[in-house]
Amino acid sequence: MKVFIVAGEASGDLLGAALMRGLSQLLEEPPEFIGVGGEEMLSEGLSSLFPMHEISIMGISEILSNYMSLRKRIRQTARAVLDEKPDVLITVDLPEFNLRVAERVRKQSHIPIVHYVAPTVWAWRPKRAAHMAKFVDHVLALFPFEPRYMREAGMSCDFVGHPIAQYPVASEADAAIFREDFDLSDDPIILCLPGSRRSEVKRLTPIFTQALSAIRERHPNIQFVMPLAPAVAAEVNLILSIFDLEVKVIDPRDISPALAQSYKRAAFNAADIALAASGTVSLELAANSVPMVIGYDMGWLSRQIIGRMVKTDTVTLVNLVSETRHIQEYIGPKCTASNLTEAILDVMRAPNEQIKAMETTLARLGRDEEAPGLRAARSVVGFLNQNGQQTSEPIRI
């Protein structure tokens, strides 16, 4: 079986590698993998057309400034698919690049096309699904409520589980070592997570820090820990230097990537509550049973545009998956230091409803079930067989 698989960022590289492992486990004859990917996919046997980082570009301005090189890589990738004639083309997230490749391929062939990670049409821009259905045949969804949106648009779709459901968590021993290494006492810890993009941390870090300062005034023994993403470490440290507040910072620039990740996981285990930017970090917190308050803000123009496009009454994934609204969130003009302060103190007094919602979320995302990569592989093979694209190799049971 020949599989052409394309990923363009770190999270997609992990998803792609897990799917590749799943296919290798299911098929008696080792599949041939070609396409584009990073270190994780290369370690699973991928032959990459070019380095993945060349298409790992986010943001309108970055995309525009790299438009010609991205366009060249889109054409090159689509041409390689057509030349290789794989049994299936699998595109992993990165819709700005991958869906353009898929569209070009479909115009010139009937190679089955699978897209891994359903677009968030349930939250905004619902017409994306209908457009995607013109050239994507099958979708692998991370959330259990997504398949119906894809099917209504004309694609087949399976929920294959979210990787966060099997997220590796630190042990109590790891948390104890972390406390010792960072000179933390047994007093409560608030985890502060202002985001991983410069635009986020510039806007959120001052607000979050003001909220933490107000909490410290009421509870002098509370401790603050802030794990930083490498791309924003300098920015956050500069902002923190303006405030007279002691924060234990996990700075990945000072230590190895493995140790930084280990400390981050231990910090999640040790934390009593978190103040976090909106995003998938809410699922990481849920995996560690850490109660949370979500805050997020953006520029005025973005508020107006996105506010008119968003279809849901909550942006927090734990709320959406658990079908509750127990995670307090403060978005846009509501994201103020005073609101966040009161919300954190409120959750600290009564975290039980949040903890139940987090348990429901992890159960629905596939905790204690088959690994998402293997489920995704089963879905791909099942889709190919159901649609007359028989794999030449038998499947291991």
ChimeraX attribute file (.defattr): number of C-alpha atoms within 10 A of each C-alpha:
attribute: neighborCount
match mode: 1-to-1
recipient: residues
	/A:1	17
	/A:2	17
	/A:3	21
	/A:4	25
	/A:5	29
	/A:6	31
	/A:7	30
	/A:8	25
	/A:9	20
	/A:10	16
	/A:11	14
	/A:12	22
	/A:13	23
	/A:14	20
	/A:15	22
	/A:16	30
	/A:17	24
	/A:18	23
	/A:19	27
	/A:20	25
	/A:21	17
	/A:22	19
	/A:23	26
	/A:24	20
	/A:25	17
	/A:26	20
	/A:27	19
	/A:28	13
	/A:29	15
	/A:30	14
	/A:31	18
	/A:32	15
	/A:33	20
	/A:34	23
	/A:35	24
	/A:36	25
	/A:37	30
	/A:38	24
	/A:39	14
	/A:40	17
	/A:41	28
	/A:42	16
	/A:43	11
	/A:44	16
	/A:45	17
	/A:46	24
	/A:47	17
	/A:48	18
	/A:49	15
	/A:50	15
	/A:51	13
	/A:52	19
	/A:53	14
	/A:54	13
	/A:55	24
	/A:56	15
	/A:57	18
	/A:58	11
	/A:59	7
	/A:60	9
	/A:61	10
	/A:62	10
	/A:63	16
	/A:64	11
	/A:65	10
	/A:66	14
	/A:67	12
	/A:68	11
	/A:69	12
	/A:70	19
	/A:71	15
	/A:72	10
	/A:73	18
	/A:74	20
	/A:75	14
	/A:76	14
	/A:77	24
	/A:78	20
	/A:79	16
	/A:80	17
	/A:81	23
	/A:82	17
	/A:83	9
	/A:84	13
	/A:85	16
	/A:86	20
	/A:87	18
	/A:88	22
	/A:89	25
	/A:90	27
	/A:91	28
	/A:92	28
	/A:93	23
	/A:94	22
	/A:95	19
	/A:96	13
	/A:97	22
	/A:98	23
	/A:99	20
	/A:100	17
	/A:101	24
	/A:102	27
	/A:103	18
	/A:104	19
	/A:105	23
	/A:106	18
	/A:107	10
	/A:108	11
	/A:109	11
	/A:110	12
	/A:111	19
	/A:112	21
	/A:113	23
	/A:114	26
	/A:115	27
	/A:116	26
	/A:117	22
	/A:118	24
	/A:119	23
	/A:120	14
	/A:121	17
	/A:122	15
	/A:123	14
	/A:124	16
	/A:125	14
	/A:126	17
	/A:127	10
	/A:128	14
	/A:129	22
	/A:130	18
	/A:131	14
	/A:132	21
	/A:133	19
	/A:134	15
	/A:135	23
	/A:136	24
	/A:137	19
	/A:138	25
	/A:139	30
	/A:140	26
	/A:141	22
	/A:142	23
	/A:143	22
	/A:144	16
	/A:145	13
	/A:146	21
	/A:147	20
	/A:148	15
	/A:149	20
	/A:150	25
	/A:151	17
	/A:152	12
	/A:153	18
	/A:154	18
	/A:155	21
	/A:156	19
	/A:157	24
	/A:158	24
	/A:159	23
	/A:160	26
	/A:161	27
	/A:162	23
	/A:163	20
	/A:164	20
	/A:165	22
	/A:166	18
	/A:167	14
	/A:168	12
	/A:169	16
	/A:170	18
	/A:171	13
	/A:172	12
	/A:173	11
	/A:174	18
	/A:175	21
	/A:176	17
	/A:177	15
	/A:178	20
	/A:179	17
	/A:180	11
	/A:181	10
	/A:182	13
	/A:183	9
	/A:184	18
	/A:185	13
	/A:186	11
	/A:187	10
	/A:188	17
	/A:189	20
	/A:190	27
	/A:191	25
	/A:192	25
	/A:193	23
	/A:194	30
	/A:195	24
	/A:196	15
	/A:197	13
	/A:198	17
	/A:199	14
	/A:200	17
	/A:201	21
	/A:202	17
	/A:203	16
	/A:204	24
	/A:205	21
	/A:206	18
	/A:207	21
	/A:208	25
	/A:209	22
	/A:210	19
	/A:211	21
	/A:212	25
	/A:213	20
	/A:214	16
	/A:215	20
	/A:216	17
	/A:217	10
	/A:218	10
	/A:219	12
	/A:220	10
	/A:221	14
	/A:222	16
	/A:223	20
	/A:224	22
	/A:225	23
	/A:226	20
	/A:227	23
	/A:228	24
	/A:229	20
	/A:230	15
	/A:231	13
	/A:232	19
	/A:233	19
	/A:234	14
	/A:235	17
	/A:236	23
	/A:237	14
	/A:238	11
	/A:239	14
	/A:240	16
	/A:241	10
	/A:242	9
	/A:243	12
	/A:244	10
	/A:245	14
	/A:246	14
	/A:247	16
	/A:248	16
	/A:249	17
	/A:250	21
	/A:251	21
	/A:252	20
	/A:253	14
	/A:254	9
	/A:255	11
	/A:256	11
	/A:257	12
	/A:258	10
	/A:259	13
	/A:260	20
	/A:261	15
	/A:262	16
	/A:263	24
	/A:264	23
	/A:265	23
	/A:266	23
	/A:267	25
	/A:268	26
	/A:269	23
	/A:270	26
	/A:271	22
	/A:272	18
	/A:273	23
	/A:274	25
	/A:275	26
	/A:276	22
	/A:277	27
	/A:278	22
	/A:279	15
	/A:280	13
	/A:281	17
	/A:282	25
	/A:283	24
	/A:284	19
	/A:285	23
	/A:286	26
	/A:287	22
	/A:288	23
	/A:289	21
	/A:290	23
	/A:291	28
	/A:292	28
	/A:293	24
	/A:294	25
	/A:295	27
	/A:296	24
	/A:297	21
	/A:298	17
	/A:299	10
	/A:300	10
	/A:301	9
	/A:302	12
	/A:303	15
	/A:304	12
	/A:305	10
	/A:306	13
	/A:307	12
	/A:308	10
	/A:309	13
	/A:310	16
	/A:311	15
	/A:312	11
	/A:313	10
	/A:314	18
	/A:315	18
	/A:316	24
	/A:317	20
	/A:318	25
	/A:319	21
	/A:320	18
	/A:321	20
	/A:322	19
	/A:323	12
	/A:324	17
	/A:325	16
	/A:326	22
	/A:327	24
	/A:328	20
	/A:329	24
	/A:330	20
	/A:331	18
	/A:332	16
	/A:333	11
	/A:334	14
	/A:335	19
	/A:336	19
	/A:337	20
	/A:338	16
	/A:339	14
	/A:340	26
	/A:341	20
	/A:342	14
	/A:343	21
	/A:344	23
	/A:345	15
	/A:346	13
	/A:347	20
	/A:348	17
	/A:349	9
	/A:350	11
	/A:351	18
	/A:352	13
	/A:353	14
	/A:354	23
	/A:355	19
	/A:356	15
	/A:357	24
	/A:358	29
	/A:359	18
	/A:360	18
	/A:361	25
	/A:362	24
	/A:363	16
	/A:364	18
	/A:365	25
	/A:366	22
	/A:367	21
	/A:368	10
	/A:369	13
	/A:370	12
	/A:371	19
	/A:372	25
	/A:373	23
	/A:374	21
	/A:375	20
	/A:376	27
	/A:377	23
	/A:378	19
	/A:379	20
	/A:380	25
	/A:381	18
	/A:382	14
	/A:383	21
	/A:384	19
	/A:385	12
	/A:386	10
	/A:387	10
	/A:388	8
	/A:389	15
	/A:390	15
	/A:391	16
	/A:392	12
	/A:393	13
	/A:394	11
	/A:395	15
	/A:396	11
	/A:397	6
